[in-house]
Amino acid sequence: MTDTPDLARIAAALERISPPPPPAADPLAHPAYVWREGVLVATRAFRPLALDLLTGIEAQKAQVLANTRRLADGLPAHDVLLWGARGTGKSSLVKSAVGALQGEGKGIALIEVAPDALPTLPHLFDLIAPLDRAFALFVDDLGFEEGSAGPRTLRSLLEGGAEARPDNARLHVTANRRHIVSREHGEAERAINTRDVMDDKLALADRFGLSVGFHNVDQPTYVAMVEAYATELGLPFDPADAIAWATGRGGRSGRVAWHYVVELAGREGRKV
């Protein structure tokens, strides 16, 4: 019992020195936010790439932009799953679509939500539901381990739950796997019906009204990506050097193309 006052003093001291929660930003005043510690925090800078610079994903651009435009216009829109190979433009496309619509004067903002913050989304829904603004809720690089509670939480948010998202908000989720939930090694071999295993894995992905796949790019597409970036920034480039850069990194993707352009800009003493 004699330790209780000391523990109370220690707890009080820790509370005093702990950083305060970030100040909440005006949800109508900024182009993009981060959902952090239960409050909306305005991003320091929101500079998405122009849609025209995203090369080799024309079909994906058309689908995502059309759906996000409907969201911004207050029309029925889908939650979106962007899945596939790493570095192929999934995250960039979400941000670029929102930026393009903002450039048209549309009332829409991006809210980035960390995957581990999904359980707090009902609180965010309460904050933004009454607002006369659309919100693209951006969850990047989502993946769940087998047996975690995350898939149940996400299913509830997408469809049928008591706290389903409001009409002015739609989830835009990127993942490396279409089924989002990782597969346990040997799982299909142990199952009585392997089709049932895959159907169960895809059940979560099927809750998204729009599922958009991204795939590894071939060499001409990769070079075209580099050329688009280099032309926009006024940088000279040698296709053979660009290919050698990709070879040294073990693959071709939009991310590798951008990293090469950053390298070019550094060589030329230019800012990007």
C-alpha positions in Angstrom: 0.0 0.0 0.0 2.9 2.4 0.7 3.9 2.2 -3.0 0.6 3.6 -4.2 1.4 7.3 -3.9 4.7 6.8 -5.5 3.1 5.0 -8.5 0.5 7.7 -8.8 3.2 10.4 -8.8 5.2 8.5 -11.5 2.1 8.0 -13.6 1.3 11.7 -13.3 4.8 12.7 -14.3 4.8 10.4 -17.3 1.5 12.0 -18.4 2.9 15.5 -18.1 6.0 14.7 -20.2 4.2 12.6 -22.9 3.5 14.6 -26.1 0.0 15.9 -26.5 -2.2 14.6 -29.3 -1.8 16.4 -32.6 -4.1 19.3 -33.2 -7.2 18.5 -35.3 -7.3 20.1 -38.7 -10.3 21.7 -40.4 -11.7 18.8 -42.5 -12.9 21.3 -45.2 -9.7 23.3 -45.5 -7.0 21.0 -46.8 -6.4 18.7 -49.8 -5.1 15.8 -47.8 -5.0 14.5 -44.3 -3.5 11.7 -42.2 -5.8 10.0 -39.6 -3.5 10.0 -36.6 -4.3 9.2 -33.0 -8.0 9.8 -33.5 -7.7 13.2 -35.2 -7.4 14.5 -38.7 -3.9 16.0 -39.3 -3.3 18.1 -42.5 -0.5 16.7 -44.6 2.6 19.0 -44.8 2.5 18.8 -48.6 0.3 17.0 -51.1 1.9 17.0 -54.5 0.5 14.0 -56.4 1.9 13.2 -59.8 -0.1 14.4 -62.8 -2.2 11.6 -64.2 -0.6 11.9 -67.6 2.8 10.9 -66.1 1.4 7.5 -64.9 2.3 5.5 -68.0 1.4 2.0 -68.9 -1.8 1.8 -66.7 -4.3 3.5 -68.9 -7.1 1.1 -68.2 -6.5 1.3 -64.5 -6.4 5.1 -64.6 -9.8 5.3 -66.5 -11.5 3.0 -64.0 -10.2 4.6 -60.8 -10.7 8.2 -62.0 -14.3 7.5 -63.2 -15.2 6.0 -59.8 -13.5 8.7 -57.8 -15.2 11.4 -59.9 -18.6 9.8 -59.0 -17.6 10.0 -55.3 -16.7 13.6 -55.7 -20.0 14.4 -57.5 -22.0 12.8 -54.7 -23.1 9.9 -56.9 -22.9 6.2 -56.1 -19.3 5.0 -56.0 -17.4 1.8 -55.1 -14.8 1.0 -52.6 -11.7 0.2 -54.5 -9.1 -2.5 -54.2 -5.9 -1.9 -56.2 -3.8 -5.0 -56.1 -0.8 -6.5 -57.8 2.9 -6.2 -58.3 5.0 -3.8 -56.2 5.9 -0.4 -57.6 3.4 -0.5 -60.4 1.6 2.7 -59.5 -1.2 1.6 -57.2 -0.6 4.2 -54.5 0.4 7.0 -57.0 -2.9 6.5 -58.9 -5.1 7.0 -55.8 -3.3 10.2 -55.0 -3.2 11.4 -58.6 -6.9 10.8 -59.2 -7.8 12.9 -56.1 -5.3 15.6 -57.2 -6.7 15.7 -60.7 -10.3 16.1 -59.4 -9.2 18.8 -57.0 -7.6 20.6 -60.0 -11.1 20.6 -61.6 -12.5 22.2 -58.5 -14.2 19.1 -57.1 -14.9 18.9 -53.4 -12.9 15.9 -52.5 -10.0 15.2 -50.1 -7.6 12.3 -49.4 -7.4 10.8 -45.9 -4.5 8.4 -45.4 -5.3 5.7 -42.8 -2.7 3.3 -41.4 -3.7 -0.3 -41.7 -3.5 -0.8 -37.9 -6.0 2.1 -37.5 -8.9 0.4 -39.2 -10.7 -0.3 -35.9 -10.8 3.5 -35.3 -12.6 4.3 -38.6 -16.1 4.4 -37.1 -14.9 7.5 -35.2 -13.6 9.0 -38.4 -16.9 8.3 -40.1 -18.7 10.2 -37.4 -16.5 13.2 -38.0 -16.9 13.3 -41.8 -20.4 12.0 -42.4 -22.2 15.4 -41.9 -19.7 17.3 -44.1 -20.5 18.6 -47.6 -17.3 17.1 -49.0 -16.2 13.7 -50.4 -13.3 11.7 -48.9 -11.1 9.0 -50.5 -9.9 7.0 -47.5 -6.5 5.7 -48.5 -5.2 2.5 -46.9 -1.8 1.7 -48.4 -0.1 -1.7 -48.5 -2.7 -3.6 -46.6 -2.2 -7.2 -45.7 -3.5 -9.5 -42.9 -1.9 -12.5 -41.3 -3.9 -15.7 -41.2 -6.2 -15.8 -38.2 -6.1 -12.0 -37.4 -9.2 -10.0 -36.6 -8.4 -7.5 -39.4 -10.4 -9.1 -42.2 -13.6 -9.2 -40.0 -13.1 -5.5 -39.2 -12.6 -4.6 -42.8 -15.6 -6.7 -44.0 -17.8 -4.8 -41.4 -16.6 -1.4 -42.7 -17.2 -2.4 -46.3 -20.6 -4.0 -46.1 -23.3 -4.8 -43.7 -21.8 -3.6 -40.4 -23.5 -1.3 -38.0 -20.7 1.3 -38.6 -20.5 1.0 -42.4 -18.8 4.0 -44.1 -21.0 7.1 -44.9 -22.0 7.9 -48.5 -19.4 10.6 -48.8 -16.5 8.3 -48.1 -15.1 5.3 -49.9 -12.1 3.1 -49.1 -9.2 3.0 -51.6 -7.0 0.0 -50.5 -3.7 -1.1 -52.1 -2.4 -4.6 -51.6 0.2 -6.8 -53.1 -2.2 -9.8 -53.1 -5.7 -9.8 -54.4 -7.0 -11.8 -51.5 -5.2 -9.5 -49.0 -5.0 -12.3 -46.4 -1.8 -14.3 -46.6 -2.0 -18.0 -47.4 -0.5 -20.5 -45.0 2.0 -22.8 -46.7 0.4 -26.1 -47.5 -3.1 -24.8 -46.7 -4.6 -25.8 -50.0 -3.0 -29.2 -49.9 -4.6 -30.0 -46.6 -8.0 -28.8 -47.5 -10.7 -31.2 -48.6 -11.8 -28.8 -51.3 -9.1 -26.5 -52.5 -11.7 -24.3 -54.3 -13.3 -23.6 -50.9 -10.0 -22.3 -49.6 -9.6 -19.9 -52.4 -13.2 -18.8 -52.3 -12.8 -18.0 -48.6 -9.6 -16.0 -49.3 -11.3 -14.0 -52.0 -14.4 -13.3 -49.9 -12.9 -10.2 -48.5 -11.7 -8.9 -51.9 -15.2 -9.5 -53.3 -16.6 -6.9 -50.8 -14.9 -4.2 -53.0 -17.1 -3.0 -55.8 -14.1 -2.2 -57.9 -11.0 -4.4 -58.0 -8.2 -3.2 -60.2 -5.2 -5.4 -61.0 -1.6 -4.1 -61.7 1.0 -6.3 -63.3 4.7 -6.2 -64.0 5.6 -4.0 -67.0 7.6 -5.0 -70.0 10.8 -3.3 -71.2 9.2 -0.9 -73.7 6.6 0.2 -71.2 9.3 0.8 -68.6 11.3 2.9 -71.0 8.2 4.9 -71.9 7.7 5.6 -68.2 11.2 7.0 -67.9 10.7 9.1 -71.0 7.5 10.6 -69.7 9.1 11.6 -66.4 12.3 12.9 -68.1 10.4 14.9 -70.7 8.2 16.5 -68.0 11.3 17.5 -66.0 13.4 18.5 -69.0 16.0 15.8 -68.3 18.1 14.0 -71.0 18.2 10.2 -70.7 19.7 7.2 -72.5 17.3 4.2 -72.9 20.2 1.8 -72.5 21.2 3.4 -69.3 17.7 3.3 -68.0 17.5 -0.4 -68.8 20.8 -1.1 -67.1 19.5 0.7 -64.0 16.4 -1.5 -63.9 18.6 -4.6 -64.5 20.7 -3.7 -61.5 17.6 -3.5 -59.3 16.2 -6.8 -60.4 13.1 -5.7 -62.2 11.1 -3.0 -64.0 8.3 -1.0 -62.5 7.0 2.6 -62.3 8.8 2.9 -59.0 12.1 1.9 -60.5 11.5 4.3 -63.4 10.9 7.1 -60.9 14.0 6.2 -58.9 16.1 6.3 -62.1 14.7 9.8 -62.9 15.7 11.0 -59.4 19.2 9.7 -60.2 19.2 11.6 -63.5 18.1 14.8 -61.8 20.9 14.4 -59.2 23.4 13.9 -62.0 22.2 17.0 -63.7 22.1 19.1 -60.5 18.3 19.5 -60.9 15.5 19.4 -58.3 12.5 17.3 -58.8 
